[in-house]
Amino acid sequence: MAQGRACSQCGYHMYAIQEKAEKEGCYIIYKCRNTKCGMKESHFESYPPGFAEAVRKNPPKNKK
């Protein structure tokens, strides 16, 4: 899950607009909350050690 970031241009908070899961983490696209700035930035956040292995052993169950 995205952690949030500070904009490198203006310093405002950024929020995640898209997350793409990968094997060892996920790529997240952040967008600045400042309407005058509006900068977008891609960032890779890795999973904690052992997380991917734990998910493989016990995959989440789909609720219907």
PDB file with SEQRES, HELIX, SHEET and CRYST1 records, atoms N, CA, C and O in Angstrom:
SEQRES   1 A   64  MET ALA GLN GLY ARG ALA CYS SER GLN CYS GLY TYR HIS          
SEQRES   2 A   64  MET TYR ALA ILE GLN GLU LYS ALA GLU LYS GLU GLY CYS          
SEQRES   3 A   64  TYR ILE ILE TYR LYS CYS ARG ASN THR LYS CYS GLY MET          
SEQRES   4 A   64  LYS GLU SER HIS PHE GLU SER TYR PRO PRO GLY PHE ALA          
SEQRES   5 A   64  GLU ALA VAL ARG LYS ASN PRO PRO LYS ASN LYS LYS              
HELIX    1 AA1 PHE A   51  LYS A   57  1                                   7    
SHEET    1 AA1 4 ARG A   5  ALA A   6  0                                        
SHEET    2 AA1 4 HIS A  13  ALA A  21 -1                                        
SHEET    3 AA1 4 GLY A  25  CYS A  32 -1                                        
SHEET    4 AA1 4 LYS A  40  SER A  46 -1                                        
CRYST1    1.000    1.000    1.000  90.00  90.00  90.00 P 1           1          
ATOM      1  N   MET A   1       0.839  -1.168   0.000  1.00  0.00           N  
ATOM      2  CA  MET A   1       0.000   0.000   0.000  1.00  0.00           C  
ATOM      3  C   MET A   1       0.891   1.240   0.000  1.00  0.00           C  
ATOM      4  O   MET A   1       1.932   1.269   0.656  1.00  0.00           O  
ATOM      5  N   ALA A   2       0.476   2.246  -0.732  1.00  0.00           N  
ATOM      6  CA  ALA A   2       1.263   3.462  -0.875  1.00  0.00           C  
ATOM      7  C   ALA A   2       1.442   4.184   0.457  1.00  0.00           C  
ATOM      8  O   ALA A   2       0.542   4.198   1.296  1.00  0.00           O  
ATOM      9  N   GLN A   3       2.609   4.778   0.635  1.00  0.00           N  
ATOM     10  CA  GLN A   3       2.945   5.444   1.891  1.00  0.00           C  
ATOM     11  C   GLN A   3       2.716   6.951   1.847  1.00  0.00           C  
ATOM     12  O   GLN A   3       2.651   7.585   2.900  1.00  0.00           O  
ATOM     13  N   GLY A   4       2.595   7.536   0.678  1.00  0.00           N  
ATOM     14  CA  GLY A   4       2.484   8.982   0.556  1.00  0.00           C  
ATOM     15  C   GLY A   4       3.867   9.610   0.436  1.00  0.00           C  
ATOM     16  O   GLY A   4       4.855   9.046   0.906  1.00  0.00           O  
ATOM     17  N   ARG A   5       3.933  10.773  -0.191  1.00  0.00           N  
ATOM     18  CA  ARG A   5       5.210  11.438  -0.415  1.00  0.00           C  
ATOM     19  C   ARG A   5       5.009  12.943  -0.348  1.00  0.00           C  
ATOM     20  O   ARG A   5       3.882  13.439  -0.345  1.00  0.00           O  
ATOM     21  N   ALA A   6       6.122  13.654  -0.294  1.00  0.00           N  
ATOM     22  CA  ALA A   6       6.111  15.110  -0.401  1.00  0.00           C  
ATOM     23  C   ALA A   6       6.589  15.460  -1.807  1.00  0.00           C  
ATOM     24  O   ALA A   6       7.531  14.851  -2.315  1.00  0.00           O  
ATOM     25  N   CYS A   7       5.948  16.432  -2.428  1.00  0.00           N  
ATOM     26  CA  CYS A   7       6.297  16.850  -3.785  1.00  0.00           C  
ATOM     27  C   CYS A   7       7.711  17.435  -3.797  1.00  0.00           C  
ATOM     28  O   CYS A   7       8.062  18.262  -2.955  1.00  0.00           O  
ATOM     29  N   SER A   8       8.502  16.997  -4.753  1.00  0.00           N  
ATOM     30  CA  SER A   8       9.877  17.490  -4.844  1.00  0.00           C  
ATOM     31  C   SER A   8       9.943  18.896  -5.446  1.00  0.00           C  
ATOM     32  O   SER A   8      10.981  19.552  -5.362  1.00  0.00           O  
ATOM     33  N   GLN A   9       8.845  19.367  -6.052  1.00  0.00           N  
ATOM     34  CA  GLN A   9       8.823  20.700  -6.648  1.00  0.00           C  
ATOM     35  C   GLN A   9       8.355  21.777  -5.666  1.00  0.00           C  
ATOM     36  O   GLN A   9       8.977  22.832  -5.541  1.00  0.00           O  
ATOM     37  N   CYS A  10       7.231  21.487  -4.960  1.00  0.00           N  
ATOM     38  CA  CYS A  10       6.648  22.532  -4.106  1.00  0.00           C  
ATOM     39  C   CYS A  10       6.562  22.146  -2.628  1.00  0.00           C  
ATOM     40  O   CYS A  10       6.326  23.015  -1.788  1.00  0.00           O  
ATOM     41  N   GLY A  11       6.747  20.871  -2.291  1.00  0.00           N  
ATOM     42  CA  GLY A  11       6.724  20.440  -0.896  1.00  0.00           C  
ATOM     43  C   GLY A  11       5.360  20.026  -0.363  1.00  0.00           C  
ATOM     44  O   GLY A  11       5.267  19.569   0.776  1.00  0.00           O  
ATOM     45  N   TYR A  12       4.285  20.174  -1.163  1.00  0.00           N  
ATOM     46  CA  TYR A  12       2.954  19.744  -0.720  1.00  0.00           C  
ATOM     47  C   TYR A  12       2.912  18.221  -0.640  1.00  0.00           C  
ATOM     48  O   TYR A  12       3.797  17.527  -1.141  1.00  0.00           O  
ATOM     49  N   HIS A  13       1.861  17.724   0.004  1.00  0.00           N  
ATOM     50  CA  HIS A  13       1.656  16.275   0.070  1.00  0.00           C  
ATOM     51  C   HIS A  13       1.239  15.750  -1.297  1.00  0.00           C  
ATOM     52  O   HIS A  13       0.586  16.447  -2.074  1.00  0.00           O  
ATOM     53  N   MET A  14       1.627  14.509  -1.576  1.00  0.00           N  
ATOM     54  CA  MET A  14       1.215  13.834  -2.805  1.00  0.00           C  
ATOM     55  C   MET A  14       0.358  12.636  -2.418  1.00  0.00           C  
ATOM     56  O   MET A  14       0.460  12.125  -1.303  1.00  0.00           O  
ATOM     57  N   TYR A  15      -0.481  12.194  -3.340  1.00  0.00           N  
ATOM     58  CA  TYR A  15      -1.303  11.016  -3.088  1.00  0.00           C  
ATOM     59  C   TYR A  15      -1.162  10.042  -4.252  1.00  0.00           C  
ATOM     60  O   TYR A  15      -0.817  10.433  -5.367  1.00  0.00           O  
ATOM     61  N   ALA A  16      -1.430   8.779  -3.980  1.00  0.00           N  
ATOM     62  CA  ALA A  16      -1.285   7.736  -4.994  1.00  0.00           C  
ATOM     63  C   ALA A  16      -2.497   7.744  -5.913  1.00  0.00           C  
ATOM     64  O   ALA A  16      -3.637   7.743  -5.447  1.00  0.00           O  
ATOM     65  N   ILE A  17      -2.249   7.753  -7.225  1.00  0.00           N  
ATOM     66  CA  ILE A  17      -3.350   7.673  -8.177  1.00  0.00           C  
ATOM     67  C   ILE A  17      -3.379   6.322  -8.881  1.00  0.00           C  
ATOM     68  O   ILE A  17      -4.393   5.949  -9.471  1.00  0.00           O  
ATOM     69  N   GLN A  18      -2.259   5.583  -8.822  1.00  0.00           N  
ATOM     70  CA  GLN A  18      -2.213   4.263  -9.455  1.00  0.00           C  
ATOM     71  C   GLN A  18      -1.128   3.426  -8.799  1.00  0.00           C  
ATOM     72  O   GLN A  18      -0.045   3.922  -8.487  1.00  0.00           O  
ATOM     73  N   GLU A  19      -1.433   2.140  -8.591  1.00  0.00           N  
ATOM     74  CA  GLU A  19      -0.459   1.195  -8.052  1.00  0.00           C  
ATOM     75  C   GLU A  19      -0.395  -0.008  -8.979  1.00  0.00           C  
ATOM     76  O   GLU A  19      -1.426  -0.533  -9.400  1.00  0.00           O  
ATOM     77  N   LYS A  20       0.826  -0.445  -9.295  1.00  0.00           N  
ATOM     78  CA  LYS A  20       1.013  -1.622 -10.144  1.00  0.00           C  
ATOM     79  C   LYS A  20       1.891  -2.611  -9.386  1.00  0.00           C  
ATOM     80  O   LYS A  20       3.076  -2.362  -9.161  1.00  0.00           O  
ATOM     81  N   ALA A  21       1.296  -3.733  -8.997  1.00  0.00           N  
ATOM     82  CA  ALA A  21       2.016  -4.737  -8.209  1.00  0.00           C  
ATOM     83  C   ALA A  21       3.032  -5.484  -9.065  1.00  0.00           C  
ATOM     84  O   ALA A  21       2.749  -5.849 -10.206  1.00  0.00           O  
ATOM     85  N   GLU A  22       4.194  -5.701  -8.513  1.00  0.00           N  
ATOM     86  CA  GLU A  22       5.263  -6.479  -9.130  1.00  0.00           C  
ATOM     87  C   GLU A  22       5.667  -7.582  -8.163  1.00  0.00           C  
ATOM     88  O   GLU A  22       5.086  -7.704  -7.084  1.00  0.00           O  
ATOM     89  N   LYS A  23       6.647  -8.378  -8.535  1.00  0.00           N  
ATOM     90  CA  LYS A  23       7.059  -9.521  -7.717  1.00  0.00           C  
ATOM     91  C   LYS A  23       7.609  -9.105  -6.351  1.00  0.00           C  
ATOM     92  O   LYS A  23       7.251  -9.712  -5.341  1.00  0.00           O  
ATOM     93  N   GLU A  24       8.452  -8.108  -6.297  1.00  0.00           N  
ATOM     94  CA  GLU A  24       9.121  -7.718  -5.045  1.00  0.00           C  
ATOM     95  C   GLU A  24       8.649  -6.384  -4.472  1.00  0.00           C  
ATOM     96  O   GLU A  24       9.245  -5.878  -3.521  1.00  0.00           O  
ATOM     97  N   GLY A  25       7.594  -5.812  -5.034  1.00  0.00           N  
ATOM     98  CA  GLY A  25       7.097  -4.530  -4.553  1.00  0.00           C  
ATOM     99  C   GLY A  25       6.047  -3.995  -5.501  1.00  0.00           C  
ATOM    100  O   GLY A  25       5.402  -4.766  -6.212  1.00  0.00           O  
ATOM    101  N   CYS A  26       5.866  -2.686  -5.522  1.00  0.00           N  
ATOM    102  CA  CYS A  26       4.913  -2.117  -6.469  1.00  0.00           C  
ATOM    103  C   CYS A  26       5.374  -0.729  -6.918  1.00  0.00           C  
ATOM    104  O   CYS A  26       6.009   0.021  -6.177  1.00  0.00           O  
ATOM    105  N   TYR A  27       5.019  -0.427  -8.179  1.00  0.00           N  
ATOM    106  CA  TYR A  27       5.266   0.896  -8.730  1.00  0.00           C  
ATOM    107  C   TYR A  27       4.033   1.736  -8.446  1.00  0.00           C  
ATOM    108  O   TYR A  27       2.904   1.302  -8.677  1.00  0.00           O  
ATOM    109  N   ILE A  28       4.258   2.932  -7.946  1.00  0.00           N  
ATOM    110  CA  ILE A  28       3.158   3.810  -7.571  1.00  0.00           C  
ATOM    111  C   ILE A  28       3.339   5.150  -8.270  1.00  0.00           C  
ATOM    112  O   ILE A  28       4.435   5.711  -8.287  1.00  0.00           O  
ATOM    113  N   ILE A  29       2.255   5.655  -8.844  1.00  0.00           N  
ATOM    114  CA  ILE A  29       2.279   6.987  -9.439  1.00  0.00           C  
ATOM    115  C   ILE A  29       1.606   7.927  -8.450  1.00  0.00           C  
ATOM    116  O   ILE A  29       0.446   7.740  -8.083  1.00  0.00           O  
ATOM    117  N   TYR A  30       2.355   8.944  -8.026  1.00  0.00           N  
ATOM    118  CA  TYR A  30       1.865   9.937  -7.078  1.00  0.00           C  
ATOM    119  C   TYR A  30       1.548  11.227  -7.817  1.00  0.00           C  
ATOM    120  O   TYR A  30       2.183  11.546  -8.822  1.00  0.00           O  
ATOM    121  N   LYS A  31       0.559  11.972  -7.313  1.00  0.00           N  
ATOM    122  CA  LYS A  31       0.214  13.273  -7.871  1.00  0.00           C  
ATOM    123  C   LYS A  31       0.172  14.290  -6.740  1.00  0.00           C  
ATOM    124  O   LYS A  31      -0.325  14.005  -5.651  1.00  0.00           O  
ATOM    125  N   CYS A  32       0.699  15.474  -7.011  1.00  0.00           N  
ATOM    126  CA  CYS A  32       0.740  16.548  -6.022  1.00  0.00           C  
ATOM    127  C   CYS A  32      -0.668  17.092  -5.775  1.00  0.00           C  
ATOM    128  O   CYS A  32      -1.454  17.248  -6.709  1.00  0.00           O  
ATOM    129  N   ARG A  33      -0.980  17.381  -4.497  1.00  0.00           N  
ATOM    130  CA  ARG A  33      -2.294  17.931  -4.140  1.00  0.00           C  
ATOM    131  C   ARG A  33      -2.404  19.425  -4.467  1.00  0.00           C  
ATOM    132  O   ARG A  33      -3.511  19.961  -4.525  1.00  0.00           O  
ATOM    133  N   ASN A  34      -1.289  20.089  -4.679  1.00  0.00           N  
ATOM    134  CA  ASN A  34      -1.283  21.508  -5.020  1.00  0.00           C  
ATOM    135  C   ASN A  34      -1.767  21.657  -6.460  1.00  0.00           C  
ATOM    136  O   ASN A  34      -1.098  21.194  -7.384  1.00  0.00           O  
ATOM    137  N   THR A  35      -2.922  22.296  -6.664  1.00  0.00           N  
ATOM    138  CA  THR A  35      -3.495  22.421  -8.008  1.00  0.00           C  
ATOM    139  C   THR A  35      -2.623  23.270  -8.931  1.00  0.00           C  
ATOM    140  O   THR A  35      -2.672  23.092 -10.148  1.00  0.00           O  
ATOM    141  N   LYS A  36      -1.837  24.175  -8.387  1.00  0.00           N  
ATOM    142  CA  LYS A  36      -0.954  24.989  -9.226  1.00  0.00           C  
ATOM    143  C   LYS A  36       0.252  24.190  -9.702  1.00  0.00           C  
ATOM    144  O   LYS A  36       0.832  24.506 -10.740  1.00  0.00           O  
ATOM    145  N   CYS A  37       0.631  23.167  -8.961  1.00  0.00           N  
ATOM    146  CA  CYS A  37       1.798  22.346  -9.312  1.00  0.00           C  
ATOM    147  C   CYS A  37       1.359  21.142 -10.151  1.00  0.00           C  
ATOM    148  O   CYS A  37       1.718  21.041 -11.324  1.00  0.00           O  
ATOM    149  N   GLY A  38       0.583  20.226  -9.552  1.00  0.00           N  
ATOM    150  CA  GLY A  38       0.055  19.067 -10.268  1.00  0.00           C  
ATOM    151  C   GLY A  38       1.095  18.068 -10.751  1.00  0.00           C  
ATOM    152  O   GLY A  38       0.808  17.264 -11.637  1.00  0.00           O  
ATOM    153  N   MET A  39       2.287  18.103 -10.193  1.00  0.00           N  
ATOM    154  CA  MET A  39       3.355  17.203 -10.633  1.00  0.00           C  
ATOM    155  C   MET A  39       3.001  15.739 -10.366  1.00  0.00           C  
ATOM    156  O   MET A  39       2.393  15.418  -9.345  1.00  0.00           O  
ATOM    157  N   LYS A  40       3.384  14.857 -11.289  1.00  0.00           N  
ATOM    158  CA  LYS A  40       3.221  13.415 -11.112  1.00  0.00           C  
ATOM    159  C   LYS A  40       4.605  12.791 -11.045  1.00  0.00           C  
ATOM    160  O   LYS A  40       5.540  13.246 -11.703  1.00  0.00           O  
ATOM    161  N   GLU A  41       4.720  11.741 -10.240  1.00  0.00           N  
ATOM    162  CA  GLU A  41       6.015  11.099 -10.023  1.00  0.00           C  
ATOM    163  C   GLU A  41       5.802   9.605  -9.820  1.00  0.00           C  
ATOM    164  O   GLU A  41       4.884   9.199  -9.107  1.00  0.00           O  
ATOM    165  N   SER A  42       6.645   8.786 -10.443  1.00  0.00           N  
ATOM    166  CA  SER A  42       6.588   7.337 -10.276  1.00  0.00           C  
ATOM    167  C   SER A  42       7.634   6.922  -9.251  1.00  0.00           C  
ATOM    168  O   SER A  42       8.747   7.449  -9.229  1.00  0.00           O  
ATOM    169  N   HIS A  43       7.259   5.965  -8.399  1.00  0.00           N  
ATOM    170  CA  HIS A  43       8.143   5.539  -7.321  1.00  0.00           C  
ATOM    171  C   HIS A  43       7.953   4.047  -7.085  1.00  0.00           C  
ATOM    172  O   HIS A  43       6.828   3.551  -7.145  1.00  0.00           O  
ATOM    173  N   PHE A  44       9.043   3.321  -6.815  1.00  0.00           N  
ATOM    174  CA  PHE A  44       8.966   1.897  -6.495  1.00  0.00           C  
ATOM    175  C   PHE A  44       9.077   1.717  -4.992  1.00  0.00           C  
ATOM    176  O   PHE A  44      10.022   2.207  -4.373  1.00  0.00           O  
ATOM    177  N   GLU A  45       8.118   1.016  -4.404  1.00  0.00           N  
ATOM    178  CA  GLU A  45       8.154   0.699  -2.978  1.00  0.00           C  
ATOM    179  C   GLU A  45       8.239  -0.808  -2.836  1.00  0.00           C  
ATOM    180  O   GLU A  45       7.372  -1.537  -3.319  1.00  0.00           O  
ATOM    181  N   SER A  46       9.289  -1.271  -2.172  1.00  0.00           N  
ATOM    182  CA  SER A  46       9.479  -2.713  -2.010  1.00  0.00           C  
ATOM    183  C   SER A  46       8.680  -3.224  -0.818  1.00  0.00           C  
ATOM    184  O   SER A  46       8.416  -2.495   0.139  1.00  0.00           O  
ATOM    185  N   TYR A  47       8.305  -4.486  -0.903  1.00  0.00           N  
ATOM    186  CA  TYR A  47       7.597  -5.137   0.196  1.00  0.00           C  
ATOM    187  C   TYR A  47       8.577  -5.430   1.321  1.00  0.00           C  
ATOM    188  O   TYR A  47       9.782  -5.504   1.083  1.00  0.00           O  
ATOM    189  N   PRO A  48       8.081  -5.598   2.544  1.00  0.00           N  
ATOM    190  CA  PRO A  48       8.963  -5.979   3.656  1.00  0.00           C  
ATOM    191  C   PRO A  48       9.606  -7.342   3.396  1.00  0.00           C  
ATOM    192  O   PRO A  48       9.039  -8.143   2.652  1.00  0.00           O  
ATOM    193  N   PRO A  49      10.761  -7.629   3.979  1.00  0.00           N  
ATOM    194  CA  PRO A  49      11.414  -8.926   3.774  1.00  0.00           C  
ATOM    195  C   PRO A  49      10.481 -10.078   4.147  1.00  0.00           C  
ATOM    196  O   PRO A  49       9.869 -10.072   5.215  1.00  0.00           O  
ATOM    197  N   GLY A  50      10.380 -11.056   3.265  1.00  0.00           N  
ATOM    198  CA  GLY A  50       9.552 -12.229   3.511  1.00  0.00           C  
ATOM    199  C   GLY A  50       8.090 -12.071   3.134  1.00  0.00           C  
ATOM    200  O   GLY A  50       7.340 -13.046   3.187  1.00  0.00           O  
ATOM    201  N   PHE A  51       7.662 -10.874   2.754  1.00  0.00           N  
ATOM    202  CA  PHE A  51       6.261 -10.628   2.436  1.00  0.00           C  
ATOM    203  C   PHE A  51       5.809 -11.409   1.208  1.00  0.00           C  
ATOM    204  O   PHE A  51       4.770 -12.068   1.236  1.00  0.00           O  
ATOM    205  N   ALA A  52       6.588 -11.337   0.132  1.00  0.00           N  
ATOM    206  CA  ALA A  52       6.217 -12.026  -1.110  1.00  0.00           C  
ATOM    207  C   ALA A  52       6.116 -13.532  -0.890  1.00  0.00           C  
ATOM    208  O   ALA A  52       5.195 -14.169  -1.403  1.00  0.00           O  
ATOM    209  N   GLU A  53       7.040 -14.104  -0.142  1.00  0.00           N  
ATOM    210  CA  GLU A  53       7.015 -15.544   0.140  1.00  0.00           C  
ATOM    211  C   GLU A  53       5.782 -15.909   0.966  1.00  0.00           C  
ATOM    212  O   GLU A  53       5.160 -16.942   0.718  1.00  0.00           O  
ATOM    213  N   ALA A  54       5.426 -15.087   1.930  1.00  0.00           N  
ATOM    214  CA  ALA A  54       4.247 -15.347   2.762  1.00  0.00           C  
ATOM    215  C   ALA A  54       2.967 -15.305   1.933  1.00  0.00           C  
ATOM    216  O   ALA A  54       2.066 -16.115   2.150  1.00  0.00           O  
ATOM    217  N   VAL A  55       2.876 -14.380   0.997  1.00  0.00           N  
ATOM    218  CA  VAL A  55       1.687 -14.279   0.147  1.00  0.00           C  
ATOM    219  C   VAL A  55       1.594 -15.484  -0.785  1.00  0.00           C  
ATOM    220  O   VAL A  55       0.500 -15.985  -1.047  1.00  0.00           O  
ATOM    221  N   ARG A  56       2.737 -15.949  -1.285  1.00  0.00           N  
ATOM    222  CA  ARG A  56       2.716 -17.136  -2.148  1.00  0.00           C  
ATOM    223  C   ARG A  56       2.222 -18.362  -1.389  1.00  0.00           C  
ATOM    224  O   ARG A  56       1.483 -19.178  -1.940  1.00  0.00           O  
ATOM    225  N   LYS A  57       2.625 -18.496  -0.133  1.00  0.00           N  
ATOM    226  CA  LYS A  57       2.212 -19.653   0.669  1.00  0.00           C  
ATOM    227  C   LYS A  57       0.749 -19.553   1.088  1.00  0.00           C  
ATOM    228  O   LYS A  57       0.048 -20.565   1.131  1.00  0.00           O  
ATOM    229  N   ASN A  58       0.287 -18.356   1.393  1.00  0.00           N  
ATOM    230  CA  ASN A  58      -1.094 -18.130   1.845  1.00  0.00           C  
ATOM    231  C   ASN A  58      -1.727 -17.000   1.037  1.00  0.00           C  
ATOM    232  O   ASN A  58      -1.838 -15.879   1.534  1.00  0.00           O  
ATOM    233  N   PRO A  59      -2.145 -17.277  -0.204  1.00  0.00           N  
ATOM    234  CA  PRO A  59      -2.730 -16.211  -1.023  1.00  0.00           C  
ATOM    235  C   PRO A  59      -4.037 -15.697  -0.413  1.00  0.00           C  
ATOM    236  O   PRO A  59      -4.749 -16.448   0.253  1.00  0.00           O  
ATOM    237  N   PRO A  60      -4.350 -14.419  -0.640  1.00  0.00           N  
ATOM    238  CA  PRO A  60      -5.596 -13.873  -0.097  1.00  0.00           C  
ATOM    239  C   PRO A  60      -6.800 -14.574  -0.714  1.00  0.00           C  
ATOM    240  O   PRO A  60      -6.783 -14.936  -1.891  1.00  0.00           O  
ATOM    241  N   LYS A  61      -7.836 -14.761   0.080  1.00  0.00           N  
ATOM    242  CA  LYS A  61      -9.052 -15.414  -0.401  1.00  0.00           C  
ATOM    243  C   LYS A  61      -9.988 -14.352  -0.955  1.00  0.00           C  
ATOM    244  O   LYS A  61     -10.194 -13.312  -0.329  1.00  0.00           O  
ATOM    245  N   ASN A  62     -10.554 -14.612  -2.126  1.00  0.00           N  
ATOM    246  CA  ASN A  62     -11.505 -13.682  -2.732  1.00  0.00           C  
ATOM    247  C   ASN A  62     -12.858 -13.827  -2.052  1.00  0.00           C  
ATOM    248  O   ASN A  62     -13.390 -14.932  -1.939  1.00  0.00           O  
ATOM    249  N   LYS A  63     -13.408 -12.718  -1.604  1.00  0.00           N  
ATOM    250  CA  LYS A  63     -14.737 -12.732  -0.991  1.00  0.00           C  
ATOM    251  C   LYS A  63     -15.770 -12.455  -2.070  1.00  0.00           C  
ATOM    252  O   LYS A  63     -15.617 -11.537  -2.875  1.00  0.00           O  
ATOM    253  N   LYS A  64     -16.817 -13.257  -2.074  1.00  0.00           N  
ATOM    254  CA  LYS A  64     -17.883 -13.059  -3.072  1.00  0.00           C  
ATOM    255  C   LYS A  64     -19.177 -12.690  -2.417  1.00  0.00           C  
ATOM    256  O   LYS A  64     -20.179 -12.487  -3.103  1.00  0.00           O  
TER     257      LYS A  64                                                      
END                                                                             
